[in-house]
Every structure is written in C-alpha cells, then in structure tokens.
Amino acid sequence: MKRLTSSASSFEEMIKNGYLYVDKTEQIWNLIEPPLGTYFMARPRRFGKSLAVSTLEAIFEGKKDLFKGLAIYNKNYDWPSYPVIHLDFANFKSSKPEKVEAFLNDKLTMVAGKFQLELRGASSATRFENLINDIFANHGKVVILVDEYDKPILESLGEPHLKDVLETLKAFYTCIKSADKNERFVFITGVSRFSHVSLFSGMNNPDDLSMLPEYATMFGYTQTEFESYFAEHIDVASQKLNMSREEFLLTMKKMYDGYRFSKNSETVYNPVSVAKFFKAQEPEFLNFWFETGTPTFVLDYCKKTKFDFEKLLTEAIPQLSLSAYEIDNINPLPLLLQTGYLTIKDSFTRNRRIYYHMHFPNDEVAWAFEVYLLNAYTGTPTQDISALASDLADNIATGNTDEIMELIKNFFAKIPYNIQLEDEKYYQSLFYALFVLLNVDIEAEACTNDGRIDATAAAGEWRFIFEFKLNKTSENALDQIEEKEYYQKYSRDGKRIMLVGANFNFKKRQLTDWIAKEIKR
C-alpha cells in the first residue's frame, strides 16, 4: 500500500520516496506536445496546482526516469532539457507594494543564482525581462512556471495600496510578453480568474483552461481514479469503520467529492481532504476544508457587499456571471466558485444562453462555509457556532420548540452591536446560514423580497416548519404557513409536524416572539 501525503508539492520527491501519485500526465502531455504554449489555470487552494507545476518542471528538465509507468513515458517525446524559471507566490503575506517588489526581487535572485547569472536593471520587471533573455542566450528557450500568481492581490483586496500592487504585478507579468520569442512554454496558476484587461493587458492573453471540459479533471480525483488508486486504503478504512465498501464510498463521495469545473464534466474529489482522511490512524469523516488554507476573505467580502448568497443557491445564473472579472469591481459570485466554496450543480440552455445552478460541492464545504460565514457576519467564535448547531439539532430531534427558539434568540443577543448591519438582507442571511448549517431544507420562498425566511428541519420523530418574519408578528408568520399549507408535502413521511411562526424585530435586532402549533393527524 503506497504512502500518502497531503503536503508534498514536489513531483520528484513524491516519486523517489514512493508516495502515491494519481497519473495526470495524459492531460499534461496535451499541453506540452505543441511547440509553443502559454496557459492559465484557476483552481481552489490546495487542489494540486503546485504538484502539477512541479510535474511540468520535471518534464521540461528532461527527467524521464521519474515518469516510468505513467502515461507520458511512452509518448513520442524526446525529453529535451530546458531552463526552467519557477516562481511560487504561495507563501507571500503582505498588502504593501514595497513588500511585493522585494518578494519579486528575492525570487529573481534565486533564479539568477541557479543559472549563475547577475540580475540587471532597477525594477523587478526590468530584471525579470533581462533574466529571461540572459537565460535564453546561455541555455536556449525558457520555460516559465508561475504558481499562485494572484496571492499578492488576494492579500491586498480592500486595502488602500491595491492599485500600487496591481501596477507592480502588471509590469512584472508584461515581461513574459516582451520576451516571448525566447520562451518555449508558460504556465500560470492561481485561485482567481482576474480579467486579462486589468492584469495581463501587456502580455498575450494565455489560453484559459479553467473551465474547458478537456481539463476539468486535471486537478482532483475522479470517482474511477479514487476507487482505483486508493483501493487498498478504501478496504482498510471501511473495515476500521465497520462499514460496507458501498456505504463507505457513498459517505466519502458526499463528504469530499462534488467539484465540477465545466458544465457537463465529471466531478472530482478534493485531493488534500482525501489524503488527510486516509492518513489518520483512526479514520473519521472530519472537516479538513479550513485546515487546507481556504481563504476567509471571500466571506468578509460577501458581508461587505451584502451579497445575496441564498438567492445564488436557489436560482439559475447566466454563464457570463462566472467569467473573469475586474479586480477593482469584484463580483463575489465567480470568487466563490474559484475559491471552491461553490461549484456547478447542473446547467441548461435558454434563449441560446447557458445557465448554471450552483451549490456547495459536498458536505465538508457546506459545513465550513456556513460556520465561517456566521463567524464573519457575527464575530461569534467558530467553536460556539458548532456547539449551537449541535444543540439545535438535538432539540429538533426531541421536539423542544421553546429551547430551539431560545437558542436562536441568545445567538442574536450575543452579536456585538457594532458588527450588526442595518439591513434586512443581513438578518435573512444569518437565518439562512444557520439553517443550512443544520443540514435542513431551505424553501425557495427564502429568496423573495417580502422579508421572510422559510425552513424545514427534520430529526428524530419530528419535522419542524419555520416561518421567520421581519418586523411583523409571529401570528403573521404562522398564518403564512397554514394559509399556504407548507406542511402538506410532508404529511406522509411518518414524522410529527410542528409549525413555528416567529418574528424578528429589526430595530431591536432580536427575535421577539414565536408561536408553535403541532399538526394533528
């Protein structure tokens, strides 16, 4: 049984030390086979981008022996050795333009040392262009690999120096265009598909592979890859958990699969979550999403822009909404997709336009999203939010209405006054996130504009149907449920049904009253 790692990003080290490597070299071969190529690929953090970059580096350095047994090994390829410039921005942490410039110069100094060259020029941009040309003059055509190109930008979002950071990076990346006659291959990865107009306007637009179906499974594991490469690990873990193989595979799929990067493509597993799960001595279906460095700035930005994320999860959106965007006019929607919080659930065509339904990829991300969204919106520690969710679920299972509502009331009471927003959408979002966290059904009416949020929650022998009004009365809320007979579709599921109408007072910023009524059958 081959070793697993969730942290190694060096292809050479993985192969030499006998770690399991899921073969993606067929798709990589399709990229390198043409004599020239400039490519861009956006994927969430910790999704295998660095490993792919390292694999490309080993190929272009001519290290054929590392690839024995892999798809690319027997391709019609001469395995020439090229000089490789590998720039990795993953560890950059600052929003100051001078730090960006210093970081770039440090990276260039390391590359120059590798080729025993001196840097020439006053700025990082000039030095980069001169370095490419000097390497070409001494060693031939250059391969450029840029990993996490957008990290300095993401560190600077919302900061006053963002434009200065952009100008520094724009000048730097423009050098790739200026020296393109001396380049064999360019591959750029990152989390975000920022518009070429704002960042890459000085260079040839790279071929964007991010949503092309032929590269949709280049990162992450398909179901076939998962069951094939991890077969022994699956057998061991399912036995330890006393689960059948079928039950185990279904649970793994619900927890860690579900990422779709093109409208009709196969879904893939998060590779880091899979590795972390199997590496544990005693396997548990834990949440590894935020252990992998998933960005929380997205959730803060959702709050800042009053983003209607429950509408996003229930209504179709046009394909155009997911295109690359301008950095100074960020739409949270594509950012949520690119950072891995959301994925494409399905698609359809209407009036010759493609529309998508979006949703969480899996249970792991859904839980993490709601916990950290509530943290961003309320300042409540994540451990307290998790405890609240557990307490609510327990009381739903036992039908304890008053305790459920008191828990919700206390939750709102603890939100600091200076964090709360004077906006109905803020409170609707909190209710919505709280109930999604409980893994309950949220009705489509949550997305209308009449100031209410509807949810159904089932556990134990009980099913609750909630109607929350804003600035009305609990009687209005209960009447709404009974008038529209929301409970009818659940009348045959064998559970006792409790209707709960509640009112949230916007001025008092508190849940003020509620009425409960059990449906007798």
DRENVEX-428388 format. One line per field, with one value per residue (C-alpha): residue number from 1; residue in one letter; x, y, z. Coordinates in pm, 1 decimal. Layout:
guke	c(NUM_...)
lopa	c(A_...)
xx	c(X_...)
yy	c(Y_...)
zz	c(Z_...)
This chain:
guke	c(1_2_3_4_5_6_7_8_9_10_11_12_13_14_15_16_17_18_19_20_21_22_23_24_25_26_27_28_29_30_31_32_33_34_35_36_37_38_39_40_41_42_43_44_45_46_47_48_49_50_51_52_53_54_55_56_57_58_59_60_61_62_63_64_65_66_67_68_69_70_71_72_73_74_75_76_77_78_79_80_81_82_83_84_85_86_87_88_89_90_91_92_93_94_95_96_97_98_99_100_101_102_103_104_105_106_107_108_109_110_111_112_113_114_115_116_117_118_119_120_121_122_123_124_125_126_127_128_129_130_131_132_133_134_135_136_137_138_139_140_141_142_143_144_145_146_147_148_149_150_151_152_153_154_155_156_157_158_159_160_161_162_163_164_165_166_167_168_169_170_171_172_173_174_175_176_177_178_179_180_181_182_183_184_185_186_187_188_189_190_191_192_193_194_195_196_197_198_199_200_201_202_203_204_205_206_207_208_209_210_211_212_213_214_215_216_217_218_219_220_221_222_223_224_225_226_227_228_229_230_231_232_233_234_235_236_237_238_239_240_241_242_243_244_245_246_247_248_249_250_251_252_253_254_255_256_257_258_259_260_261_262_263_264_265_266_267_268_269_270_271_272_273_274_275_276_277_278_279_280_281_282_283_284_285_286_287_288_289_290_291_292_293_294_295_296_297_298_299_300_301_302_303_304_305_306_307_308_309_310_311_312_313_314_315_316_317_318_319_320_321_322_323_324_325_326_327_328_329_330_331_332_333_334_335_336_337_338_339_340_341_342_343_344_345_346_347_348_349_350_351_352_353_354_355_356_357_358_359_360_361_362_363_364_365_366_367_368_369_370_371_372_373_374_375_376_377_378_379_380_381_382_383_384_385_386_387_388_389_390_391_392_393_394_395_396_397_398_399_400_401_402_403_404_405_406_407_408_409_410_411_412_413_414_415_416_417_418_419_420_421_422_423_424_425_426_427_428_429_430_431_432_433_434_435_436_437_438_439_440_441_442_443_444_445_446_447_448_449_450_451_452_453_454_455_456_457_458_459_460_461_462_463_464_465_466_467_468_469_470_471_472_473_474_475_476_477_478_479_480_481_482_483_484_485_486_487_488_489_490_491_492_493_494_495_496_497_498_499_500_501_502_503_504_505_506_507_508_509_510_511_512_513_514_515_516_517_518_519_520_521)
lopa	c(M_K_R_L_T_S_S_A_S_S_F_E_E_M_I_K_N_G_Y_L_Y_V_D_K_T_E_Q_I_W_N_L_I_E_P_P_L_G_T_Y_F_M_A_R_P_R_R_F_G_K_S_L_A_V_S_T_L_E_A_I_F_E_G_K_K_D_L_F_K_G_L_A_I_Y_N_K_N_Y_D_W_P_S_Y_P_V_I_H_L_D_F_A_N_F_K_S_S_K_P_E_K_V_E_A_F_L_N_D_K_L_T_M_V_A_G_K_F_Q_L_E_L_R_G_A_S_S_A_T_R_F_E_N_L_I_N_D_I_F_A_N_H_G_K_V_V_I_L_V_D_E_Y_D_K_P_I_L_E_S_L_G_E_P_H_L_K_D_V_L_E_T_L_K_A_F_Y_T_C_I_K_S_A_D_K_N_E_R_F_V_F_I_T_G_V_S_R_F_S_H_V_S_L_F_S_G_M_N_N_P_D_D_L_S_M_L_P_E_Y_A_T_M_F_G_Y_T_Q_T_E_F_E_S_Y_F_A_E_H_I_D_V_A_S_Q_K_L_N_M_S_R_E_E_F_L_L_T_M_K_K_M_Y_D_G_Y_R_F_S_K_N_S_E_T_V_Y_N_P_V_S_V_A_K_F_F_K_A_Q_E_P_E_F_L_N_F_W_F_E_T_G_T_P_T_F_V_L_D_Y_C_K_K_T_K_F_D_F_E_K_L_L_T_E_A_I_P_Q_L_S_L_S_A_Y_E_I_D_N_I_N_P_L_P_L_L_L_Q_T_G_Y_L_T_I_K_D_S_F_T_R_N_R_R_I_Y_Y_H_M_H_F_P_N_D_E_V_A_W_A_F_E_V_Y_L_L_N_A_Y_T_G_T_P_T_Q_D_I_S_A_L_A_S_D_L_A_D_N_I_A_T_G_N_T_D_E_I_M_E_L_I_K_N_F_F_A_K_I_P_Y_N_I_Q_L_E_D_E_K_Y_Y_Q_S_L_F_Y_A_L_F_V_L_L_N_V_D_I_E_A_E_A_C_T_N_D_G_R_I_D_A_T_A_A_A_G_E_W_R_F_I_F_E_F_K_L_N_K_T_S_E_N_A_L_D_Q_I_E_E_K_E_Y_Y_Q_K_Y_S_R_D_G_K_R_I_M_L_V_G_A_N_F_N_F_K_K_R_Q_L_T_D_W_I_A_K_E_I_K_R)
xx	c(0.0_165.5_226.4_7.0_95.7_-123.0_162.7_427.3_418.6_739.3_672.3_1031.6_1024.2_689.4_816.4_1157.4_1003.6_731.8_427.4_106.0_75.2_-251.5_-143.4_-244.7_31.1_-201.6_-357.0_-17.3_111.2_-167.8_-33.2_334.8_307.1_267.9_598.0_473.6_210.9_102.4_-162.3_-355.9_-544.5_-752.1_-834.5_-905.0_-614.1_-459.6_-610.4_-290.2_-176.9_171.6_215.1_114.9_366.5_634.8_543.9_583.8_919.9_1043.7_925.7_1094.4_1414.5_1419.8_1385.6_1226.7_1315.5_1079.0_784.1_818.9_475.6_296.1_104.2_359.8_654.5_582.8_471.3_655.2_869.2_1248.3_1266.2_1491.1_1611.5_1502.7_1598.8_1303.2_1204.7_975.6_813.4_596.9_394.6_209.8_398.7_365.3_185.1_161.2_-51.9_232.9_359.9_721.4_691.4_567.7_864.6_1107.1_949.5_977.3_1342.7_1416.9_1261.1_1457.5_1780.3_1725.3_1660.8_1965.1_2179.9_2055.4_2187.9_2494.0_2377.8_2367.5_2043.4_2037.5_1801.0_1648.6_1298.8_1177.9_1008.5_1324.4_1525.9_1275.8_1284.0_1664.8_1688.4_1466.2_1677.8_2007.5_1899.5_1795.4_2131.9_2316.7_2084.2_1821.0_1444.2_1298.7_1008.7_822.8_605.5_417.5_233.6_-33.1_22.8_-261.2_-154.8_-25.9_-358.0_-571.0_-361.9_-437.6_-811.5_-986.2_-654.8_-563.7_-248.5_-422.3_-368.2_3.1_27.9_-153.0_78.8_382.7_247.6_120.4_466.2_621.3_390.6_418.5_779.0_651.7_510.8_818.6_1045.3_802.5_1026.9_1271.5_1012.2_917.8_626.1_443.3_203.3_35.8_-185.1_-386.4_-714.0_-874.5_-951.4_-894.4_-955.0_-664.4_-758.8_-659.1_-356.4_-232.3_-303.2_66.5_113.1_-53.5_-366.6_-286.0_-516.7_-751.6_-802.3_-1004.8_-1347.3_-1255.8_-1409.4_-1090.7_-903.8_-1188.3_-1042.4_-673.1_-682.5_-858.9_-964.6_-1249.2_-1454.7_-1274.5_-932.7_-1035.8_-1156.8_-860.3_-562.4_-694.3_-840.6_-626.9_-677.7_-1053.8_-1058.2_-859.5_-1062.0_-1401.6_-1302.5_-1184.4_-1513.1_-1713.8_-1880.8_-1953.5_-1746.4_-2058.1_-2161.0_-1807.6_-1780.0_-2115.4_-2013.3_-1675.4_-1847.1_-2090.0_-1809.2_-1522.3_-1637.6_-1857.7_-1629.5_-1728.5_-1517.9_-1707.6_-2080.5_-2107.1_-1778.9_-1732.9_-1699.4_-1371.6_-1260.0_-1052.2_-707.8_-589.0_-903.5_-876.2_-511.9_-578.4_-866.9_-667.2_-353.0_-528.9_-457.1_-826.0_-1022.2_-1304.6_-1519.8_-1382.0_-1384.4_-1042.4_-1155.3_-1027.8_-717.7_-605.6_-572.8_-906.5_-944.4_-1185.4_-1157.9_-1433.8_-1684.7_-1587.7_-1636.5_-1983.5_-2081.8_-1932.8_-2120.2_-2443.4_-2423.0_-2747.0_-2599.1_-2927.5_-3061.5_-2748.1_-2814.0_-3172.7_-3183.7_-3013.5_-2735.4_-2606.7_-2270.7_-2146.7_-2166.6_-1881.6_-1639.8_-1318.1_-1371.5_-1201.5_-1006.9_-1144.1_-1504.6_-1517.2_-1829.9_-1836.5_-2005.4_-1708.1_-1483.2_-1696.8_-1670.2_-1296.6_-1209.3_-1402.1_-1692.0_-1939.7_-1944.3_-2161.3_-2451.1_-2612.8_-2676.5_-2933.7_-2971.5_-3240.7_-3265.0_-2923.1_-2766.5_-2617.3_-2738.5_-2598.1_-2736.7_-2471.6_-2433.3_-2180.3_-1957.0_-2007.5_-2096.6_-1744.6_-1756.8_-2121.3_-2049.2_-1731.9_-1898.7_-2186.7_-1972.9_-1722.9_-1988.3_-2165.1_-1829.7_-1765.0_-2116.2_-2139.7_-1792.0_-1905.2_-1619.8_-1647.5_-1649.1_-1953.1_-2133.1_-2063.4_-2192.9_-2508.3_-2573.7_-2535.5_-2772.5_-3032.6_-3020.0_-3064.9_-3369.6_-3524.2_-3496.3_-3683.4_-3942.2_-3837.1_-3965.7_-3904.5_-3544.4_-3482.5_-3610.1_-3427.1_-3102.3_-3161.7_-3258.8_-2943.9_-2733.4_-2855.8_-2827.7_-2455.3_-2375.8_-2189.3_-2386.2_-2106.3_-2097.7_-2467.3_-2577.4_-2888.4_-3012.6_-3280.3_-3065.2_-2806.0_-3052.8_-3206.3_-2856.3_-2793.4_-3113.8_-3040.9_-2683.1_-2791.2_-3041.8_-2816.4_-2559.6_-2814.5_-2831.7_-3201.4_-3416.8_-3446.8_-3759.7_-3748.0_-3953.6_-3636.8_-3534.4_-3839.4_-3835.6_-4114.8_-3880.7_-3908.8_-3705.5_-3867.7_-3702.0_-3790.2_-3581.4_-3624.6_-3457.7_-3573.0_-3950.3_-4005.0_-4021.7_-4027.6_-4155.0_-4031.9_-4151.9_-3946.9_-4089.4_-3901.5_-4080.7_-4421.8_-4574.2_-4540.6_-4913.5_-4841.7_-4572.6_-4790.1_-5081.2_-4843.9_-4756.4_-5117.0_-5250.2_-5000.7_-5013.2_-4635.6_-4671.3_-4883.2_-4593.3_-4452.8_-4777.7_-4676.4_-4318.2_-4426.6_-4290.2_-4477.6_-4503.0_-4454.5_-4527.8_-4334.0_-4407.1_-4156.4_-4085.9_-3753.3_-3765.8_-3530.6_-3496.1_-3439.8_-3220.8_-3370.7_-3608.9_-3905.2_-4175.3_-4288.0_-4590.2_-4579.2_-4855.0_-4842.3_-5037.4_-5274.3_-5326.0)
yy	c(0.0_322.5_610.3_915.8_1280.3_1587.7_1836.0_1735.9_1953.4_1819.4_1557.1_1434.5_1385.5_1202.6_957.4_899.4_839.6_604.3_822.0_757.2_972.5_982.6_995.5_1322.0_1316.8_1241.9_1586.7_1742.1_1581.2_1751.5_2085.8_2032.4_1847.0_2167.0_2350.9_2663.4_2733.9_2998.6_2872.8_2979.9_2760.8_2871.0_2622.9_2644.4_2642.8_2309.5_2139.9_2009.4_2314.6_2317.1_1946.2_1999.4_2283.7_2061.4_1782.0_2021.3_2129.3_1768.4_1707.5_2017.1_1936.9_1607.6_1375.3_1089.7_816.4_970.8_901.0_524.8_367.5_696.9_786.3_1033.3_793.2_617.8_926.1_1036.1_1287.5_1337.2_1465.1_1766.2_1969.5_2333.6_2608.3_2649.2_2966.6_2853.0_3134.9_3036.7_3308.7_3078.8_3198.2_3570.7_3754.8_4131.8_4408.5_4656.3_4731.3_4755.9_4404.4_4277.1_4435.2_4293.4_3947.4_3951.9_4055.6_3778.5_3520.1_3653.0_3646.0_3274.8_3202.6_3404.5_3210.7_2881.8_2981.9_3166.6_3499.9_3855.7_4049.0_4361.6_4656.2_4881.8_4729.9_4372.7_4398.3_4507.0_4243.2_3973.2_4057.5_4077.4_3748.9_3567.1_3699.0_3620.1_3264.9_3218.0_3349.4_3097.6_2796.0_2822.3_2869.8_2924.5_2757.7_2986.0_2835.5_3073.8_2922.4_3121.3_3430.7_3616.3_3570.9_3931.4_4054.9_3848.4_3971.2_4328.9_4313.9_4604.2_4764.0_5121.7_5010.6_4760.3_4972.1_5002.0_4625.2_4574.9_4810.5_4628.0_4289.1_4413.9_4546.2_4219.0_3988.4_4207.9_4090.5_3746.6_3907.6_4121.2_3816.1_3566.4_3490.9_3335.4_3116.2_2753.4_2722.4_2935.7_2802.1_3028.9_2908.0_3084.8_3088.3_3376.4_3446.1_3819.1_3983.6_3990.4_4350.8_4460.5_4239.7_4074.3_4354.6_4387.5_4021.2_3782.9_3651.3_3298.8_3018.7_2991.5_2624.0_2687.5_2580.4_2377.3_2027.6_1853.5_1986.2_1976.1_1670.2_1763.0_1855.4_1643.8_1279.1_1135.1_854.4_599.9_734.3_738.4_378.0_254.1_433.1_421.3_68.4_-70.6_238.7_212.6_-150.0_-75.2_233.8_74.0_-224.3_2.8_191.3_-132.0_-14.3_-196.0_-80.3_63.1_255.3_385.8_504.9_681.9_865.3_965.2_1098.5_1309.0_1445.6_1515.3_1481.1_1714.9_1977.2_2037.7_2274.1_2256.9_2238.6_1868.5_1737.2_1461.5_1574.5_1537.3_1483.9_1736.0_1565.5_1712.8_1613.5_1258.5_1229.8_1370.9_1128.9_818.4_925.9_920.7_617.5_603.6_735.1_978.4_1181.0_1513.3_1855.7_1934.3_2225.3_2509.2_2319.2_2349.0_2726.7_2809.0_3187.4_3355.3_3695.9_3585.1_3561.2_3901.4_4038.7_3879.1_4064.2_4391.8_4377.3_4242.1_3951.2_3753.8_3407.5_3226.3_3358.6_3226.5_2876.7_2859.5_3048.9_2985.0_3224.0_3306.0_3171.8_3526.5_3580.9_3333.9_3494.4_3665.1_3999.0_4327.9_4347.1_4689.7_4573.6_4226.4_4015.4_3762.8_3502.9_3395.7_3436.3_3184.5_2943.2_2983.7_2952.7_2623.4_2729.2_2666.5_2452.7_2391.2_2163.0_2143.9_2356.8_2426.0_2644.7_2909.8_3151.8_3030.4_3127.4_2884.3_2898.1_2724.3_2612.9_2649.7_2465.1_2351.2_2074.5_1849.1_1830.3_1927.4_2261.4_2332.2_2298.0_2505.6_2775.7_2825.5_2816.6_3066.1_3282.0_3311.5_3388.7_3664.9_3807.5_3792.7_3769.1_3454.3_3203.3_2906.9_2658.6_2835.0_2819.3_2447.4_2394.1_2592.3_2380.4_2063.1_2190.9_2296.3_1957.8_1777.4_1986.3_1943.8_1567.0_1588.8_1846.1_2106.6_2420.5_2674.7_2562.1_2585.0_2941.1_3045.3_2915.9_3124.5_3427.2_3400.5_3364.8_3700.8_3862.2_3789.7_3960.3_4284.7_4592.8_4734.9_4420.4_4411.4_4578.6_4791.5_4586.4_4317.8_4109.1_4079.7_3907.8_3694.4_3574.0_3481.7_3279.5_3111.1_3021.3_2892.3_2650.0_2533.9_2457.5_2223.2_2038.1_2118.7_2210.3_2576.6_2660.7_2865.9_3140.0_3240.6_3427.2_3650.7_4012.5_4015.8_3986.7_3624.8_3305.2_2962.9_2641.7_2283.9_2076.8_1704.8_1490.5_1203.5_1171.2_1542.5_1772.9_2148.2_2402.2_2753.0_3085.5_3387.8_3734.0_4060.6_4349.2_4183.8_3940.9_3575.0_3544.7_3667.0_3403.3_3114.4_3226.0_3218.6_2852.5_2747.0_2950.8_2803.2_2458.2_2415.3_2103.6_1903.6_1760.4_1611.5_1456.6_1104.7_1093.4_947.8_1231.3_1456.7_1805.8_2125.7_2465.1_2760.8_3122.6_3376.9_3746.4_3926.5_4293.0_4486.2_4790.0_4580.7_4345.6_4049.8_3757.9_3892.4_3626.3_3297.3_3066.8_2689.9_2456.1_2080.6_1943.3_1673.8_1374.6)
zz	c(0.0_-117.1_122.4_110.9_162.4_190.6_191.4_-65.7_-378.0_-536.0_-801.6_-789.0_-412.1_-428.3_-688.7_-528.3_-185.9_-307.5_-244.6_-432.9_-744.8_-939.3_-1303.8_-1470.2_-1731.1_-2023.5_-1987.3_-1918.9_-2239.9_-2433.8_-2307.2_-2378.5_-2710.6_-2922.4_-2982.3_-2800.9_-2537.8_-2285.7_-2045.1_-1739.1_-1493.1_-1190.6_-914.6_-538.9_-297.1_-201.4_-504.5_-666.5_-863.3_-712.4_-780.2_-1144.8_-1175.4_-1022.4_-1264.9_-1558.1_-1417.1_-1405.1_-1762.6_-1902.2_-1715.3_-1904.4_-1604.4_-1797.7_-1547.0_-1291.2_-1521.9_-1568.6_-1559.3_-1626.8_-1941.5_-2071.5_-2052.2_-2382.2_-2574.5_-2887.0_-2696.5_-2695.3_-2336.5_-2404.9_-2105.9_-2091.4_-1844.7_-1607.6_-1420.2_-1137.7_-937.4_-640.0_-463.5_-221.0_87.4_18.8_302.3_281.6_133.0_93.9_-259.2_-141.7_3.1_-332.4_-510.0_-253.5_-281.1_-660.8_-641.4_-391.3_-624.0_-921.6_-720.9_-650.7_-1018.6_-1128.2_-881.2_-1021.6_-1364.1_-1229.8_-1371.8_-1237.9_-1225.6_-1441.1_-1400.2_-1135.1_-1101.8_-1066.0_-1405.5_-1586.5_-1404.6_-1498.2_-1869.6_-1871.8_-1682.9_-1935.0_-2221.8_-2047.8_-1967.3_-2329.7_-2452.2_-2235.8_-2226.2_-2500.6_-2490.0_-2143.5_-1961.5_-1715.4_-1440.7_-1208.4_-910.4_-716.6_-931.4_-756.1_-391.4_-359.1_-499.6_-264.2_28.7_-78.2_-154.9_14.3_111.4_8.0_-174.7_-403.5_-718.1_-644.9_-600.4_-930.2_-1113.5_-980.6_-1084.9_-1420.8_-1510.1_-1394.7_-1591.9_-1900.7_-1927.4_-2027.1_-2339.9_-2402.4_-2406.5_-2561.8_-2861.9_-2616.0_-2440.2_-2501.1_-2256.8_-1997.0_-1732.8_-1474.8_-1190.0_-923.6_-737.3_-924.3_-1288.6_-1273.8_-1609.0_-1851.3_-1922.8_-1574.2_-1511.5_-1828.8_-2074.9_-2155.0_-2245.9_-2486.3_-2321.3_-2200.1_-2311.2_-2014.6_-1929.7_-1613.1_-1743.5_-2052.4_-2037.4_-2153.7_-1848.1_-1593.8_-1416.8_-1442.9_-1072.5_-811.9_-842.7_-1047.5_-895.4_-1113.3_-1011.4_-646.4_-641.7_-846.9_-690.6_-333.8_-346.6_-62.3_153.4_95.1_208.9_525.5_621.9_559.0_775.3_1057.3_1041.4_1023.0_702.5_380.4_83.2_-83.1_229.0_273.3_-88.7_-66.7_250.6_105.5_-205.3_-2.7_212.2_-28.3_-392.3_-595.8_-754.6_-1116.8_-1325.7_-1655.0_-1715.5_-1805.8_-1667.1_-1414.3_-1054.7_-863.4_-504.3_-311.9_-313.4_16.5_206.0_69.7_174.4_521.3_571.3_480.0_666.1_1002.0_1219.3_1306.5_1005.0_1072.3_834.3_956.1_800.3_653.6_437.3_652.4_757.2_395.1_396.4_237.2_214.8_456.2_287.1_47.8_330.9_466.7_117.2_95.0_409.5_289.0_-41.5_115.2_-123.2_-162.5_-138.8_-65.3_-396.3_-561.2_-424.2_-548.4_-878.7_-1212.5_-1308.8_-1658.7_-1769.0_-1819.2_-1442.4_-1391.5_-1633.1_-1524.4_-1355.6_-1289.9_-965.6_-874.5_-926.2_-777.4_-802.5_-514.0_-734.5_-950.6_-648.8_-455.8_-746.6_-796.1_-428.3_-410.0_-188.3_-469.5_-780.1_-1085.0_-991.0_-1337.4_-1644.3_-1913.2_-2220.5_-2257.7_-2549.2_-2668.0_-2335.7_-2086.6_-1725.7_-1419.9_-1088.0_-819.8_-491.3_-235.0_-370.8_-68.8_299.8_406.5_225.6_311.7_683.1_663.1_456.0_696.7_1011.6_879.0_715.4_1050.2_1208.8_953.7_995.0_1374.3_1525.3_1710.5_1757.8_1524.3_1811.5_1960.9_1626.2_1600.1_1953.0_1872.8_1563.9_1769.3_2040.7_1783.9_1613.6_1946.8_2037.3_1692.8_1740.1_2072.0_1959.2_2216.8_2044.9_2318.8_2368.0_1991.8_1978.4_2295.5_2144.4_1832.3_2041.8_2254.5_1942.7_1810.9_2154.2_2164.9_1833.5_1911.7_1816.4_1602.9_1387.0_1302.1_982.4_946.3_657.9_629.7_397.8_673.4_905.1_632.3_550.9_913.9_939.2_610.3_705.3_1044.9_897.0_616.1_886.4_1042.7_709.9_676.7_380.0_288.1_92.3_-227.7_-59.1_124.8_-187.4_-225.9_-120.3_138.9_437.1_543.8_557.2_548.8_653.5_737.6_976.0_1043.5_1309.5_1526.7_1507.2_1443.8_1146.1_1210.3_960.0_1040.0_907.3_1015.7_960.8_986.3_1159.8_1153.5_1404.4_1487.2_1410.1_1056.9_1026.1_1148.8_930.5_633.0_694.4_741.7_450.7_205.0_369.3_354.9_568.1_323.5_124.3_445.6_563.6_462.3_591.3_927.6_1141.9_1381.9_1233.3_1433.0_1277.8_1418.8_1332.8_1461.7_1430.7_1426.1_1527.8_1305.1_1534.5_1846.4_1643.9_1824.1_1792.0_1988.5_1990.1_1840.7_1821.6_1780.3_1666.8_1610.7_1316.3_1439.2_1211.3)
